[in-house]
Amino acid sequence: MTVPRHTPFDHIKNILISTINSYPYILYPEYTHCRIHNFSERWLEIKTIFFVNPKTKTPFIAAREIKPKIAEQLKKYGIKTPYPHITLTVEKE
């Protein structure tokens, strides 16, 4: 996801991790983490990694449920995203 460069990374990180870990199907919440994937003078691109229990939700369904909640939390804290979407990439091991 992308946020304005002036947004404090620690604030975004706390919002993302607490929102994602609030779902009961997240495995190993202690391993949920965020990092700056890319940046420019205007924005930060943030990548978030988390694990989903496949016995309760498929990763795609989990991502579909989490995405609007993240957008809602960002709006609650007045954080605008330069693009009107959040991309969640699901990887299987």
Backbone torsions as a table, in degrees:
resi	resn	phi	psi	omega
1	MET	NA	159.9	-176.8
2	THR	-123.2	134.9	178.0
3	VAL	-131.2	160.0	177.6
4	PRO	-59.1	144.9	-175.9
5	ARG	-58.7	-33.6	-176.6
6	HIS	-74.7	-8.2	-179.7
7	THR	-73.5	126.8	-180.0
8	PRO	-62.3	125.9	-177.0
9	PHE	-59.6	-41.7	-179.3
10	ASP	-60.7	-35.6	178.4
11	HIS	-65.9	-47.9	178.1
12	ILE	-61.3	-44.9	-179.4
13	LYS	-58.0	-46.2	179.5
14	ASN	-62.7	-41.8	179.1
15	ILE	-62.8	-48.5	-177.8
16	LEU	-62.9	-49.5	-176.8
17	ILE	-65.3	-44.1	-179.2
18	SER	-67.3	-36.9	178.5
19	THR	-66.5	-48.3	-179.3
20	ILE	-63.5	-46.3	-177.0
21	ASN	-71.4	-8.1	178.1
22	SER	-75.1	-11.7	-179.8
23	TYR	-86.4	134.8	-175.1
24	PRO	-68.5	-17.6	-177.9
25	TYR	-92.2	8.9	176.7
26	ILE	-81.7	125.2	176.8
27	LEU	-92.1	147.2	175.5
28	TYR	49.6	59.2	-178.1
29	PRO	-57.8	-23.9	178.4
30	GLU	-67.1	-16.2	178.4
31	TYR	-97.9	-3.1	175.6
32	THR	-65.5	127.3	-179.4
33	HIS	-149.1	162.8	179.9
34	CYS	-127.0	149.7	173.9
35	ARG	-147.3	158.0	175.8
36	ILE	-79.7	117.8	-176.9
37	HIS	-87.9	-34.9	-178.2
38	ASN	-161.5	162.8	178.3
39	PHE	-159.3	163.3	173.8
40	SER	-143.4	-169.3	177.0
41	GLU	-69.4	-18.6	-174.2
42	ARG	-111.3	-22.0	-173.1
43	TRP	-147.9	162.0	171.8
44	LEU	-118.2	132.2	173.6
45	GLU	-102.5	121.1	-173.5
46	ILE	-111.5	134.3	176.5
47	LYS	-111.4	132.5	-179.8
48	THR	-119.8	133.9	-179.2
49	ILE	-114.6	132.5	174.9
50	PHE	-152.7	161.7	-177.2
51	PHE	-112.6	138.3	-179.3
52	VAL	-115.8	138.4	176.1
53	ASN	-75.2	109.6	-176.3
54	PRO	-68.0	-13.8	178.1
55	LYS	-76.6	-20.7	-179.0
56	THR	-106.2	-35.5	179.6
57	LYS	-148.7	145.7	170.7
58	THR	-77.5	154.3	179.3
59	PRO	-56.9	-36.0	-178.6
60	PHE	-67.9	-41.6	178.1
61	ILE	-68.2	-40.7	177.5
62	ALA	-59.7	-46.1	179.6
63	ALA	-61.0	-41.2	179.7
64	ARG	-63.5	-35.9	179.4
65	GLU	-77.1	-36.4	-175.9
66	ILE	-74.7	-36.8	-174.8
67	LYS	-52.9	-51.2	-179.7
68	PRO	-67.2	-30.0	178.5
69	LYS	-68.3	-38.5	176.3
70	ILE	-63.0	-46.5	179.1
71	ALA	-59.5	-41.2	179.2
72	GLU	-63.6	-42.7	179.8
73	GLN	-66.9	-40.7	177.7
74	LEU	-62.0	-43.1	179.0
75	LYS	-63.7	-40.5	178.9
76	LYS	-56.6	-38.0	-179.2
77	TYR	-93.7	8.1	176.1
78	GLY	73.3	24.0	-179.9
79	ILE	-96.6	118.8	-179.1
80	LYS	-97.4	139.9	175.7
81	THR	-99.2	136.3	-178.5
82	PRO	-61.0	-24.2	179.2
83	TYR	-119.7	143.9	-175.0
84	PRO	-79.4	33.7	178.2
85	HIS	-150.0	161.0	174.1
86	ILE	-124.7	129.8	179.7
87	THR	-102.1	124.2	174.0
88	LEU	-111.7	124.9	179.2
89	THR	-103.3	130.0	-179.0
90	VAL	-104.1	127.4	178.0
91	GLU	-121.5	136.4	176.2
92	LYS	-105.4	142.1	177.2
93	GLU	-99.6	NA	NA
